[in-house]
Amino acid sequence: MVAVKSGGELKNKKLQSELAQLPAVDELLREGAKRGLIPRFPRPVVAGQIRELLAEVKAKVLLNERPVKAMLAEAVFWPRLEQKLIDFLAPALKKVINASGVVIHTNLGRSPLPAAAVRQIAAVAAGYSNLEYDLDRGARSIRYVNVEALLCRLCATEAAMVVNNNAGAVLLALSALAAGREVVVSRGELVEIGGAFRIPEIVTQGGAVLREVGATNRTHLGDYEAAINEETALLLKVHTSNYRVTGFTGRPEMRDLVALGQKYELPVIEDLGSGNLLDLKPFGLRGEPTVAETMASGVALATFSGDKLLGGPQAGIIVGRKDLLEKLKKHPLNRALRIDKMTLAGLEAVLKCYLDPATVIEQVPTLRMLTAGTAALKKQAQRLRRVIKSSCGLKAAKLEMKVAAAVSRAGGGALPMVELDTFALFLRVPGQSATRLEVYLRTRSLPVVVRIVDDWLVFDPRTIFPEEYAEIGRACQELLSLSLK
Ligand SMILES: *Cc1c(COP(=O)(O)O)cnc(C)c1O
């Protein structure tokens, strides 16, 4: 009798003999060492990536997609392993090129730092520093004394401190000055900034009770006054950073609110959000008073971010009355929100840029980008077109490009209503969808983030650094070799 094997059994047997060809991890590790992958990459990482790759091979064999031999082939397995090792060890948090035209782009790390700040951070980070050490007295000191003096000067105020970020600054101020008591806020200012920062919740988190007054569009001085009682700790003003109520609106002048606070001996605190140190009105950017202007109106404390309009590292800056700031400095939460030495080094360098109003715009990238004029931007867009053309060589004919007017944004909750006029480079590859091209640019090893408008990729020179043009040229050349789909 002849034994007849079913198709299923045959297939099983074939699979088993296929899988039996898979080498052991140790064997591959030895081979990897011979090929120099160890010590070029750490041994445990090589072992881990070999296991992953073997699992992939196995899965493909089981799906009957490819034979083991083909996947273990010299030209397939080892280059693939090497690439996996390179990818695994490459920084995951890395540089991207921001061609979106959103200057203070929270998802892309907000403000790029001035060169002086980067140098100072590196110098402090690499070794020891006098972070909390007074070198003249040879005794312990407070970590933010140096930036405090600078901030007092730049904000025309008597005291200052810095914490981790502005959300922390607001929380600290409320916790230190209003815990167990009431905080009066206009209903028009009960905002959510994003990233779960909501005024009602932060007031509660600070241990205070929110007393909302007025209406969404209009709040009068009388509304504030009616809400004041023995439990009131302070009046809080909040910059409605990322939205505006327009039309039939109204709110008391800051001076009047301050006078009301004085009448009842209550401090007025303002969460400025962005907080700019430079008057941007001459550049046509209206609607953001400087911190010094805010302080001049008699506000007791103001809080703002280090990495929005200021153009520095992430930080929460609190300026104002010395007696109040003493309470904040002594509060246990201050320790929890403590600012790091690298941030301090960067912040000090950025603040020093502001000491010379004649050069600050050139030195602080955020300010330079925000104030760039359309004539210069148009030239930049044209230059970008030339760079792309020359990197694509003969193939450039396959690209469609035009320089046209567009709109950039300040971002970061700053100047929400301001549309910044710009000139951008519009690019498309006939036959390819803009979505597919955008994904390619965003996921390449040095990502380029662009906007899409009407199936065109839009490169806004406002947020592109001059030294990044060549890389964008290379990226566009790569777009041309994507298979047509
Ligand atoms: C951005 C912003 C915050 C949060 O500041 P971070 O520095 O991001 O913590 C708080 N309040 C206002 C009004 C803001 O605009």
The ligand as an ORCA input file, in Angstrom:
! r2SCAN-3c Opt
* xyz 0 1
  C       1.426     78.838     27.081
  C       0.642     79.323     28.241
  C       0.728     78.679     29.485
  C       1.594     77.475     29.680
  O       2.937     77.811     29.602
  P       4.060     76.676     29.485
  O       5.343     77.411     29.524
  O       3.801     75.955     28.213
  O       3.884     75.790     30.670
  C      -0.007     79.182     30.530
  N      -0.796     80.247     30.367
  C      -0.912     80.901     29.198
  C      -1.813     82.082     29.090
  C      -0.190     80.458     28.085
  O      -0.301     81.086     26.917
*
